[in-house]
């Protein structure tokens, strides 16, 4: 699954793939594969990124265009 929003969120925050990979404690090449859809992103990384960007997982997965987290 290609996760375009991962790249958009990262770029909107002016962050490099290396910076996000460091946050997730993985190599930059692994994170690059997530963004390009060559590797499935583990749930723990998806949760960490949603928390970091303060958006819902559904927003990252493009199931909604509303980034708000439903409480």
mmCIF file of the N, C-alpha and C atoms, coordinates in Angstrom:
data_MODEL
# 
_entry.id   MODEL 
# 
loop_
_atom_site.group_PDB 
_atom_site.id 
_atom_site.type_symbol 
_atom_site.label_atom_id 
_atom_site.label_alt_id 
_atom_site.label_comp_id 
_atom_site.label_asym_id 
_atom_site.label_entity_id 
_atom_site.label_seq_id 
_atom_site.pdbx_PDB_ins_code 
_atom_site.Cartn_x 
_atom_site.Cartn_y 
_atom_site.Cartn_z 
_atom_site.occupancy 
_atom_site.B_iso_or_equiv 
_atom_site.pdbx_formal_charge 
_atom_site.auth_seq_id 
_atom_site.auth_comp_id 
_atom_site.auth_asym_id 
_atom_site.auth_atom_id 
_atom_site.pdbx_PDB_model_num 
ATOM 1   N N  . UNK A 1 1  ? 0.836   -1.170 0.000  1.00 0.00 ? 1  UNK A N  1 
ATOM 2   C CA . UNK A 1 1  ? 0.000   0.000  0.000  1.00 0.00 ? 1  UNK A CA 1 
ATOM 3   C C  . UNK A 1 1  ? 0.889   1.244  0.000  1.00 0.00 ? 1  UNK A C  1 
ATOM 4   N N  . UNK A 1 2  ? 0.684   2.096  -0.947 1.00 0.00 ? 2  UNK A N  1 
ATOM 5   C CA . UNK A 1 2  ? 1.421   3.357  -1.042 1.00 0.00 ? 2  UNK A CA 1 
ATOM 6   C C  . UNK A 1 2  ? 0.795   4.359  -0.084 1.00 0.00 ? 2  UNK A C  1 
ATOM 7   N N  . UNK A 1 3  ? 1.581   4.897  0.810  1.00 0.00 ? 3  UNK A N  1 
ATOM 8   C CA . UNK A 1 3  ? 1.053   5.825  1.802  1.00 0.00 ? 3  UNK A CA 1 
ATOM 9   C C  . UNK A 1 3  ? 1.533   7.248  1.501  1.00 0.00 ? 3  UNK A C  1 
ATOM 10  N N  . UNK A 1 4  ? 0.869   7.867  0.535  1.00 0.00 ? 4  UNK A N  1 
ATOM 11  C CA . UNK A 1 4  ? 1.220   9.224  0.102  1.00 0.00 ? 4  UNK A CA 1 
ATOM 12  C C  . UNK A 1 4  ? 1.193   10.203 1.279  1.00 0.00 ? 4  UNK A C  1 
ATOM 13  N N  . UNK A 1 5  ? 0.264   10.002 2.181  1.00 0.00 ? 5  UNK A N  1 
ATOM 14  C CA . UNK A 1 5  ? 0.144   10.944 3.297  1.00 0.00 ? 5  UNK A CA 1 
ATOM 15  C C  . UNK A 1 5  ? 1.349   10.887 4.227  1.00 0.00 ? 5  UNK A C  1 
ATOM 16  N N  . UNK A 1 6  ? 2.012   9.749  4.320  1.00 0.00 ? 6  UNK A N  1 
ATOM 17  C CA . UNK A 1 6  ? 3.230   9.693  5.133  1.00 0.00 ? 6  UNK A CA 1 
ATOM 18  C C  . UNK A 1 6  ? 4.250   10.698 4.618  1.00 0.00 ? 6  UNK A C  1 
ATOM 19  N N  . UNK A 1 7  ? 4.415   10.704 3.323  1.00 0.00 ? 7  UNK A N  1 
ATOM 20  C CA . UNK A 1 7  ? 5.368   11.644 2.722  1.00 0.00 ? 7  UNK A CA 1 
ATOM 21  C C  . UNK A 1 7  ? 4.886   13.086 2.881  1.00 0.00 ? 7  UNK A C  1 
ATOM 22  N N  . UNK A 1 8  ? 3.596   13.306 2.642  1.00 0.00 ? 8  UNK A N  1 
ATOM 23  C CA . UNK A 1 8  ? 3.053   14.662 2.765  1.00 0.00 ? 8  UNK A CA 1 
ATOM 24  C C  . UNK A 1 8  ? 3.211   15.201 4.184  1.00 0.00 ? 8  UNK A C  1 
ATOM 25  N N  . UNK A 1 9  ? 2.884   14.388 5.178  1.00 0.00 ? 9  UNK A N  1 
ATOM 26  C CA . UNK A 1 9  ? 3.019   14.824 6.571  1.00 0.00 ? 9  UNK A CA 1 
ATOM 27  C C  . UNK A 1 9  ? 4.474   15.117 6.917  1.00 0.00 ? 9  UNK A C  1 
ATOM 28  N N  . UNK A 1 10 ? 5.363   14.261 6.453  1.00 0.00 ? 10 UNK A N  1 
ATOM 29  C CA . UNK A 1 10 ? 6.794   14.460 6.726  1.00 0.00 ? 10 UNK A CA 1 
ATOM 30  C C  . UNK A 1 10 ? 7.294   15.746 6.080  1.00 0.00 ? 10 UNK A C  1 
ATOM 31  N N  . UNK A 1 11 ? 6.950   15.937 4.820  1.00 0.00 ? 11 UNK A N  1 
ATOM 32  C CA . UNK A 1 11 ? 7.424   17.129 4.111  1.00 0.00 ? 11 UNK A CA 1 
ATOM 33  C C  . UNK A 1 11 ? 6.793   18.404 4.661  1.00 0.00 ? 11 UNK A C  1 
ATOM 34  N N  . UNK A 1 12 ? 5.506   18.337 5.044  1.00 0.00 ? 12 UNK A N  1 
ATOM 35  C CA . UNK A 1 12 ? 4.848   19.505 5.629  1.00 0.00 ? 12 UNK A CA 1 
ATOM 36  C C  . UNK A 1 12 ? 5.501   19.911 6.945  1.00 0.00 ? 12 UNK A C  1 
ATOM 37  N N  . UNK A 1 13 ? 6.121   18.965 7.607  1.00 0.00 ? 13 UNK A N  1 
ATOM 38  C CA . UNK A 1 13 ? 6.831   19.233 8.864  1.00 0.00 ? 13 UNK A CA 1 
ATOM 39  C C  . UNK A 1 13 ? 8.308   19.544 8.639  1.00 0.00 ? 13 UNK A C  1 
ATOM 40  N N  . UNK A 1 14 ? 8.704   19.631 7.369  1.00 0.00 ? 14 UNK A N  1 
ATOM 41  C CA . UNK A 1 14 ? 10.104  19.914 6.996  1.00 0.00 ? 14 UNK A CA 1 
ATOM 42  C C  . UNK A 1 14 ? 11.076  18.915 7.620  1.00 0.00 ? 14 UNK A C  1 
ATOM 43  N N  . UNK A 1 15 ? 10.707  17.641 7.565  1.00 0.00 ? 15 UNK A N  1 
ATOM 44  C CA . UNK A 1 15 ? 11.551  16.587 8.121  1.00 0.00 ? 15 UNK A CA 1 
ATOM 45  C C  . UNK A 1 15 ? 12.087  15.689 7.010  1.00 0.00 ? 15 UNK A C  1 
ATOM 46  N N  . UNK A 1 16 ? 13.228  15.122 7.239  1.00 0.00 ? 16 UNK A N  1 
ATOM 47  C CA . UNK A 1 16 ? 13.819  14.173 6.296  1.00 0.00 ? 16 UNK A CA 1 
ATOM 48  C C  . UNK A 1 16 ? 13.362  12.765 6.635  1.00 0.00 ? 16 UNK A C  1 
ATOM 49  N N  . UNK A 1 17 ? 13.530  11.872 5.700  1.00 0.00 ? 17 UNK A N  1 
ATOM 50  C CA . UNK A 1 17 ? 13.260  10.466 5.977  1.00 0.00 ? 17 UNK A CA 1 
ATOM 51  C C  . UNK A 1 17 ? 14.169  9.967  7.091  1.00 0.00 ? 17 UNK A C  1 
ATOM 52  N N  . UNK A 1 18 ? 15.374  10.446 7.122  1.00 0.00 ? 18 UNK A N  1 
ATOM 53  C CA . UNK A 1 18 ? 16.329  10.047 8.156  1.00 0.00 ? 18 UNK A CA 1 
ATOM 54  C C  . UNK A 1 18 ? 15.832  10.449 9.542  1.00 0.00 ? 18 UNK A C  1 
ATOM 55  N N  . UNK A 1 19 ? 15.264  11.641 9.655  1.00 0.00 ? 19 UNK A N  1 
ATOM 56  C CA . UNK A 1 19 ? 14.755  12.106 10.948 1.00 0.00 ? 19 UNK A CA 1 
ATOM 57  C C  . UNK A 1 19 ? 13.600  11.234 11.431 1.00 0.00 ? 19 UNK A C  1 
ATOM 58  N N  . UNK A 1 20 ? 12.690  10.895 10.526 1.00 0.00 ? 20 UNK A N  1 
ATOM 59  C CA . UNK A 1 20 ? 11.550  10.056 10.913 1.00 0.00 ? 20 UNK A CA 1 
ATOM 60  C C  . UNK A 1 20 ? 12.023  8.636  11.213 1.00 0.00 ? 20 UNK A C  1 
ATOM 61  N N  . UNK A 1 21 ? 12.946  8.141  10.430 1.00 0.00 ? 21 UNK A N  1 
ATOM 62  C CA . UNK A 1 21 ? 13.492  6.803  10.695 1.00 0.00 ? 21 UNK A CA 1 
ATOM 63  C C  . UNK A 1 21 ? 14.126  6.762  12.076 1.00 0.00 ? 21 UNK A C  1 
ATOM 64  N N  . UNK A 1 22 ? 14.833  7.803  12.449 1.00 0.00 ? 22 UNK A N  1 
ATOM 65  C CA . UNK A 1 22 ? 15.446  7.876  13.770 1.00 0.00 ? 22 UNK A CA 1 
ATOM 66  C C  . UNK A 1 22 ? 14.379  7.856  14.864 1.00 0.00 ? 22 UNK A C  1 
ATOM 67  N N  . UNK A 1 23 ? 13.302  8.578  14.654 1.00 0.00 ? 23 UNK A N  1 
ATOM 68  C CA . UNK A 1 23 ? 12.192  8.590  15.602 1.00 0.00 ? 23 UNK A CA 1 
ATOM 69  C C  . UNK A 1 23 ? 11.631  7.181  15.813 1.00 0.00 ? 23 UNK A C  1 
ATOM 70  N N  . UNK A 1 24 ? 11.571  6.401  14.730 1.00 0.00 ? 24 UNK A N  1 
ATOM 71  C CA . UNK A 1 24 ? 11.025  5.041  14.780 1.00 0.00 ? 24 UNK A CA 1 
ATOM 72  C C  . UNK A 1 24 ? 12.080  3.991  15.127 1.00 0.00 ? 24 UNK A C  1 
ATOM 73  N N  . UNK A 1 25 ? 13.341  4.414  15.237 1.00 0.00 ? 25 UNK A N  1 
ATOM 74  C CA . UNK A 1 25 ? 14.459  3.506  15.527 1.00 0.00 ? 25 UNK A CA 1 
ATOM 75  C C  . UNK A 1 25 ? 14.637  2.454  14.432 1.00 0.00 ? 25 UNK A C  1 
ATOM 76  N N  . UNK A 1 26 ? 14.574  2.936  13.186 1.00 0.00 ? 26 UNK A N  1 
ATOM 77  C CA . UNK A 1 26 ? 14.782  2.073  12.029 1.00 0.00 ? 26 UNK A CA 1 
ATOM 78  C C  . UNK A 1 26 ? 15.739  2.776  11.077 1.00 0.00 ? 26 UNK A C  1 
ATOM 79  N N  . UNK A 1 27 ? 16.176  2.076  10.045 1.00 0.00 ? 27 UNK A N  1 
ATOM 80  C CA . UNK A 1 27 ? 17.043  2.672  9.027  1.00 0.00 ? 27 UNK A CA 1 
ATOM 81  C C  . UNK A 1 27 ? 16.208  3.506  8.056  1.00 0.00 ? 27 UNK A C  1 
ATOM 82  N N  . UNK A 1 28 ? 16.839  4.512  7.473  1.00 0.00 ? 28 UNK A N  1 
ATOM 83  C CA . UNK A 1 28 ? 16.157  5.378  6.502  1.00 0.00 ? 28 UNK A CA 1 
ATOM 84  C C  . UNK A 1 28 ? 15.622  4.572  5.333  1.00 0.00 ? 28 UNK A C  1 
ATOM 85  N N  . UNK A 1 29 ? 16.357  3.562  4.900  1.00 0.00 ? 29 UNK A N  1 
ATOM 86  C CA . UNK A 1 29 ? 15.911  2.762  3.752  1.00 0.00 ? 29 UNK A CA 1 
ATOM 87  C C  . UNK A 1 29 ? 14.611  2.026  4.053  1.00 0.00 ? 29 UNK A C  1 
ATOM 88  N N  . UNK A 1 30 ? 14.433  1.591  5.290  1.00 0.00 ? 30 UNK A N  1 
ATOM 89  C CA . UNK A 1 30 ? 13.188  0.919  5.683  1.00 0.00 ? 30 UNK A CA 1 
ATOM 90  C C  . UNK A 1 30 ? 12.038  1.916  5.635  1.00 0.00 ? 30 UNK A C  1 
ATOM 91  N N  . UNK A 1 31 ? 12.259  3.105  6.192  1.00 0.00 ? 31 UNK A N  1 
ATOM 92  C CA . UNK A 1 31 ? 11.199  4.122  6.158  1.00 0.00 ? 31 UNK A CA 1 
ATOM 93  C C  . UNK A 1 31 ? 10.848  4.496  4.721  1.00 0.00 ? 31 UNK A C  1 
ATOM 94  N N  . UNK A 1 32 ? 11.837  4.600  3.873  1.00 0.00 ? 32 UNK A N  1 
ATOM 95  C CA . UNK A 1 32 ? 11.591  4.904  2.462  1.00 0.00 ? 32 UNK A CA 1 
ATOM 96  C C  . UNK A 1 32 ? 10.685  3.854  1.826  1.00 0.00 ? 32 UNK A C  1 
ATOM 97  N N  . UNK A 1 33 ? 10.896  2.602  2.189  1.00 0.00 ? 33 UNK A N  1 
ATOM 98  C CA . UNK A 1 33 ? 10.046  1.531  1.663  1.00 0.00 ? 33 UNK A CA 1 
ATOM 99  C C  . UNK A 1 33 ? 8.604   1.678  2.131  1.00 0.00 ? 33 UNK A C  1 
ATOM 100 N N  . UNK A 1 34 ? 8.403   2.158  3.351  1.00 0.00 ? 34 UNK A N  1 
ATOM 101 C CA . UNK A 1 34 ? 7.036   2.415  3.838  1.00 0.00 ? 34 UNK A CA 1 
ATOM 102 C C  . UNK A 1 34 ? 6.361   3.453  2.946  1.00 0.00 ? 34 UNK A C  1 
ATOM 103 N N  . UNK A 1 35 ? 7.050   4.571  2.722  1.00 0.00 ? 35 UNK A N  1 
ATOM 104 C CA . UNK A 1 35 ? 6.465   5.656  1.929  1.00 0.00 ? 35 UNK A CA 1 
ATOM 105 C C  . UNK A 1 35 ? 6.156   5.213  0.496  1.00 0.00 ? 35 UNK A C  1 
ATOM 106 N N  . UNK A 1 36 ? 7.012   4.387  -0.063 1.00 0.00 ? 36 UNK A N  1 
ATOM 107 C CA . UNK A 1 36 ? 6.838   3.962  -1.456 1.00 0.00 ? 36 UNK A CA 1 
ATOM 108 C C  . UNK A 1 36 ? 5.944   2.742  -1.603 1.00 0.00 ? 36 UNK A C  1 
ATOM 109 N N  . UNK A 1 37 ? 5.553   2.147  -0.490 1.00 0.00 ? 37 UNK A N  1 
ATOM 110 C CA . UNK A 1 37 ? 4.656   1.007  -0.542 1.00 0.00 ? 37 UNK A CA 1 
ATOM 111 C C  . UNK A 1 37 ? 5.340   -0.313 -0.836 1.00 0.00 ? 37 UNK A C  1 
ATOM 112 N N  . UNK A 1 38 ? 6.645   -0.362 -0.694 1.00 0.00 ? 38 UNK A N  1 
ATOM 113 C CA . UNK A 1 38 ? 7.377   -1.601 -0.948 1.00 0.00 ? 38 UNK A CA 1 
ATOM 114 C C  . UNK A 1 38 ? 7.457   -2.489 0.285  1.00 0.00 ? 38 UNK A C  1 
ATOM 115 N N  . UNK A 1 39 ? 7.074   -1.938 1.426  1.00 0.00 ? 39 UNK A N  1 
ATOM 116 C CA . UNK A 1 39 ? 7.096   -2.695 2.672  1.00 0.00 ? 39 UNK A CA 1 
ATOM 117 C C  . UNK A 1 39 ? 5.907   -2.234 3.504  1.00 0.00 ? 39 UNK A C  1 
ATOM 118 N N  . UNK A 1 40 ? 5.213   -3.169 4.112  1.00 0.00 ? 40 UNK A N  1 
ATOM 119 C CA . UNK A 1 40 ? 4.076   -2.845 4.963  1.00 0.00 ? 40 UNK A CA 1 
ATOM 120 C C  . UNK A 1 40 ? 4.559   -2.215 6.259  1.00 0.00 ? 40 UNK A C  1 
ATOM 121 N N  . UNK A 1 41 ? 3.923   -1.133 6.634  1.00 0.00 ? 41 UNK A N  1 
ATOM 122 C CA . UNK A 1 41 ? 4.313   -0.457 7.867  1.00 0.00 ? 41 UNK A CA 1 
ATOM 123 C C  . UNK A 1 41 ? 3.697   -1.191 9.062  1.00 0.00 ? 41 UNK A C  1 
ATOM 124 N N  . UNK A 1 42 ? 4.498   -1.524 10.053 1.00 0.00 ? 42 UNK A N  1 
ATOM 125 C CA . UNK A 1 42 ? 3.964   -2.199 11.231 1.00 0.00 ? 42 UNK A CA 1 
ATOM 126 C C  . UNK A 1 42 ? 3.020   -1.273 12.015 1.00 0.00 ? 42 UNK A C  1 
ATOM 127 N N  . UNK A 1 43 ? 2.063   -1.863 12.673 1.00 0.00 ? 43 UNK A N  1 
ATOM 128 C CA . UNK A 1 43 ? 1.082   -1.098 13.437 1.00 0.00 ? 43 UNK A CA 1 
ATOM 129 C C  . UNK A 1 43 ? 1.754   -0.192 14.466 1.00 0.00 ? 43 UNK A C  1 
ATOM 130 N N  . UNK A 1 44 ? 2.796   -0.677 15.119 1.00 0.00 ? 44 UNK A N  1 
ATOM 131 C CA . UNK A 1 44 ? 3.464   0.141  16.138 1.00 0.00 ? 44 UNK A CA 1 
ATOM 132 C C  . UNK A 1 44 ? 4.071   1.408  15.529 1.00 0.00 ? 44 UNK A C  1 
ATOM 133 N N  . UNK A 1 45 ? 4.557   1.326  14.309 1.00 0.00 ? 45 UNK A N  1 
ATOM 134 C CA . UNK A 1 45 ? 5.115   2.510  13.646 1.00 0.00 ? 45 UNK A CA 1 
ATOM 135 C C  . UNK A 1 45 ? 3.998   3.434  13.177 1.00 0.00 ? 45 UNK A C  1 
ATOM 136 N N  . UNK A 1 46 ? 2.919   2.857  12.696 1.00 0.00 ? 46 UNK A N  1 
ATOM 137 C CA . UNK A 1 46 ? 1.770   3.656  12.273 1.00 0.00 ? 46 UNK A CA 1 
ATOM 138 C C  . UNK A 1 46 ? 1.207   4.436  13.462 1.00 0.00 ? 46 UNK A C  1 
ATOM 139 N N  . UNK A 1 47 ? 1.071   3.779  14.598 1.00 0.00 ? 47 UNK A N  1 
ATOM 140 C CA . UNK A 1 47 ? 0.590   4.447  15.810 1.00 0.00 ? 47 UNK A CA 1 
ATOM 141 C C  . UNK A 1 47 ? 1.539   5.557  16.241 1.00 0.00 ? 47 UNK A C  1 
ATOM 142 N N  . UNK A 1 48 ? 2.829   5.281  16.206 1.00 0.00 ? 48 UNK A N  1 
ATOM 143 C CA . UNK A 1 48 ? 3.825   6.278  16.614 1.00 0.00 ? 48 UNK A CA 1 
ATOM 144 C C  . UNK A 1 48 ? 3.762   7.510  15.713 1.00 0.00 ? 48 UNK A C  1 
ATOM 145 N N  . UNK A 1 49 ? 3.600   7.293  14.413 1.00 0.00 ? 49 UNK A N  1 
ATOM 146 C CA . UNK A 1 49 ? 3.540   8.424  13.484 1.00 0.00 ? 49 UNK A CA 1 
ATOM 147 C C  . UNK A 1 49 ? 2.248   9.218  13.642 1.00 0.00 ? 49 UNK A C  1 
ATOM 148 N N  . UNK A 1 50 ? 1.146   8.532  13.848 1.00 0.00 ? 50 UNK A N  1 
ATOM 149 C CA . UNK A 1 50 ? -0.126  9.231  14.077 1.00 0.00 ? 50 UNK A CA 1 
ATOM 150 C C  . UNK A 1 50 ? -0.023  10.100 15.333 1.00 0.00 ? 50 UNK A C  1 
ATOM 151 N N  . UNK A 1 51 ? 0.568   9.561  16.383 1.00 0.00 ? 51 UNK A N  1 
ATOM 152 C CA . UNK A 1 51 ? 0.769   10.341 17.607 1.00 0.00 ? 51 UNK A CA 1 
ATOM 153 C C  . UNK A 1 51 ? 1.709   11.515 17.364 1.00 0.00 ? 51 UNK A C  1 
ATOM 154 N N  . UNK A 1 52 ? 2.789   11.272 16.651 1.00 0.00 ? 52 UNK A N  1 
ATOM 155 C CA . UNK A 1 52 ? 3.782   12.315 16.398 1.00 0.00 ? 52 UNK A CA 1 
ATOM 156 C C  . UNK A 1 52 ? 3.175   13.481 15.607 1.00 0.00 ? 52 UNK A C  1 
ATOM 157 N N  . UNK A 1 53 ? 2.430   13.144 14.549 1.00 0.00 ? 53 UNK A N  1 
ATOM 158 C CA . UNK A 1 53 ? 1.830   14.180 13.702 1.00 0.00 ? 53 UNK A CA 1 
ATOM 159 C C  . UNK A 1 53 ? 0.498   14.694 14.246 1.00 0.00 ? 53 UNK A C  1 
ATOM 160 N N  . UNK A 1 54 ? -0.017  14.035 15.298 1.00 0.00 ? 54 UNK A N  1 
ATOM 161 C CA . UNK A 1 54 ? -1.288  14.414 15.912 1.00 0.00 ? 54 UNK A CA 1 
ATOM 162 C C  . UNK A 1 54 ? -2.444  14.323 14.904 1.00 0.00 ? 54 UNK A C  1 
ATOM 163 N N  . UNK A 1 55 ? -2.476  13.203 14.207 1.00 0.00 ? 55 UNK A N  1 
ATOM 164 C CA . UNK A 1 55 ? -3.551  12.918 13.257 1.00 0.00 ? 55 UNK A CA 1 
ATOM 165 C C  . UNK A 1 55 ? -4.072  11.506 13.523 1.00 0.00 ? 55 UNK A C  1 
ATOM 166 N N  . UNK A 1 56 ? -5.208  11.196 12.932 1.00 0.00 ? 56 UNK A N  1 
ATOM 167 C CA . UNK A 1 56 ? -5.756  9.852  13.096 1.00 0.00 ? 56 UNK A CA 1 
ATOM 168 C C  . UNK A 1 56 ? -5.060  8.874  12.145 1.00 0.00 ? 56 UNK A C  1 
ATOM 169 N N  . UNK A 1 57 ? -5.091  7.617  12.515 1.00 0.00 ? 57 UNK A N  1 
ATOM 170 C CA . UNK A 1 57 ? -4.560  6.573  11.632 1.00 0.00 ? 57 UNK A CA 1 
ATOM 171 C C  . UNK A 1 57 ? -5.373  6.533  10.349 1.00 0.00 ? 57 UNK A C  1 
ATOM 172 N N  . UNK A 1 58 ? -6.681  6.739  10.449 1.00 0.00 ? 58 UNK A N  1 
ATOM 173 C CA . UNK A 1 58 ? -7.529  6.754  9.253  1.00 0.00 ? 58 UNK A CA 1 
ATOM 174 C C  . UNK A 1 58 ? -7.079  7.836  8.275  1.00 0.00 ? 58 UNK A C  1 
ATOM 175 N N  . UNK A 1 59 ? -6.607  8.960  8.787  1.00 0.00 ? 59 UNK A N  1 
ATOM 176 C CA . UNK A 1 59 ? -6.108  10.017 7.912  1.00 0.00 ? 59 UNK A CA 1 
ATOM 177 C C  . UNK A 1 59 ? -4.853  9.562  7.178  1.00 0.00 ? 59 UNK A C  1 
ATOM 178 N N  . UNK A 1 60 ? -3.924  8.949  7.886  1.00 0.00 ? 60 UNK A N  1 
ATOM 179 C CA . UNK A 1 60 ? -2.702  8.451  7.250  1.00 0.00 ? 60 UNK A CA 1 
ATOM 180 C C  . UNK A 1 60 ? -3.034  7.412  6.181  1.00 0.00 ? 60 UNK A C  1 
ATOM 181 N N  . UNK A 1 61 ? -4.004  6.550  6.482  1.00 0.00 ? 61 UNK A N  1 
ATOM 182 C CA . UNK A 1 61 ? -4.379  5.480  5.553  1.00 0.00 ? 61 UNK A CA 1 
ATOM 183 C C  . UNK A 1 61 ? -5.327  5.949  4.451  1.00 0.00 ? 61 UNK A C  1 
ATOM 184 N N  . UNK A 1 62 ? -5.644  7.262  4.439  1.00 0.00 ? 62 UNK A N  1 
ATOM 185 C CA . UNK A 1 62 ? -6.514  7.881  3.443  1.00 0.00 ? 62 UNK A CA 1 
ATOM 186 C C  . UNK A 1 62 ? -7.930  7.316  3.462  1.00 0.00 ? 62 UNK A C  1 
ATOM 187 N N  . UNK A 1 63 ? -8.384  6.932  4.655  1.00 0.00 ? 63 UNK A N  1 
ATOM 188 C CA . UNK A 1 63 ? -9.768  6.492  4.819  1.00 0.00 ? 63 UNK A CA 1 
ATOM 189 C C  . UNK A 1 63 ? -10.666 7.677  5.109  1.00 0.00 ? 63 UNK A C  1 
ATOM 190 N N  . UNK A 1 64 ? -10.046 8.824  5.412  1.00 0.00 ? 64 UNK A N  1 
ATOM 191 C CA . UNK A 1 64 ? -10.760 10.069 5.642  1.00 0.00 ? 64 UNK A CA 1 
ATOM 192 C C  . UNK A 1 64 ? -9.848  11.220 5.244  1.00 0.00 ? 64 UNK A C  1 
ATOM 193 N N  . UNK A 1 65 ? -10.461 12.344 4.935  1.00 0.00 ? 65 UNK A N  1 
ATOM 194 C CA . UNK A 1 65 ? -9.692  13.551 4.650  1.00 0.00 ? 65 UNK A CA 1 
ATOM 195 C C  . UNK A 1 65 ? -9.621  14.461 5.870  1.00 0.00 ? 65 UNK A C  1 
ATOM 196 N N  . UNK A 1 66 ? -10.237 14.025 6.965  1.00 0.00 ? 66 UNK A N  1 
ATOM 197 C CA . UNK A 1 66 ? -10.233 14.788 8.206  1.00 0.00 ? 66 UNK A CA 1 
ATOM 198 C C  . UNK A 1 66 ? -9.085  14.281 9.090  1.00 0.00 ? 66 UNK A C  1 
ATOM 199 N N  . UNK A 1 67 ? -8.097  15.123 9.343  1.00 0.00 ? 67 UNK A N  1 
ATOM 200 C CA . UNK A 1 67 ? -6.956  14.660 10.137 1.00 0.00 ? 67 UNK A CA 1 
ATOM 201 C C  . UNK A 1 67 ? -7.255  14.552 11.632 1.00 0.00 ? 67 UNK A C  1 
ATOM 202 N N  . UNK A 1 68 ? -8.404  15.093 12.069 1.00 0.00 ? 68 UNK A N  1 
ATOM 203 C CA . UNK A 1 68 ? -8.718  15.126 13.506 1.00 0.00 ? 68 UNK A CA 1 
ATOM 204 C C  . UNK A 1 68 ? -8.810  13.725 14.098 1.00 0.00 ? 68 UNK A C  1 
ATOM 205 N N  . UNK A 1 69 ? -8.363  13.646 15.321 1.00 0.00 ? 69 UNK A N  1 
ATOM 206 C CA . UNK A 1 69 ? -8.450  12.404 16.065 1.00 0.00 ? 69 UNK A CA 1 
ATOM 207 C C  . UNK A 1 69 ? -9.794  12.403 16.786 1.00 0.00 ? 69 UNK A C  1 
ATOM 208 N N  . UNK A 1 70 ? -10.615 11.403 16.532 1.00 0.00 ? 70 UNK A N  1 
ATOM 209 C CA . UNK A 1 70 ? -11.908 11.308 17.207 1.00 0.00 ? 70 UNK A CA 1 
ATOM 210 C C  . UNK A 1 70 ? -11.694 10.842 18.623 1.00 0.00 ? 70 UNK A C  1 
ATOM 211 N N  . UNK A 1 71 ? -12.224 11.573 19.551 1.00 0.00 ? 71 UNK A N  1 
ATOM 212 C CA . UNK A 1 71 ? -12.070 11.228 20.964 1.00 0.00 ? 71 UNK A CA 1 
ATOM 213 C C  . UNK A 1 71 ? -13.319 10.572 21.470 1.00 0.00 ? 71 UNK A C  1 
# 
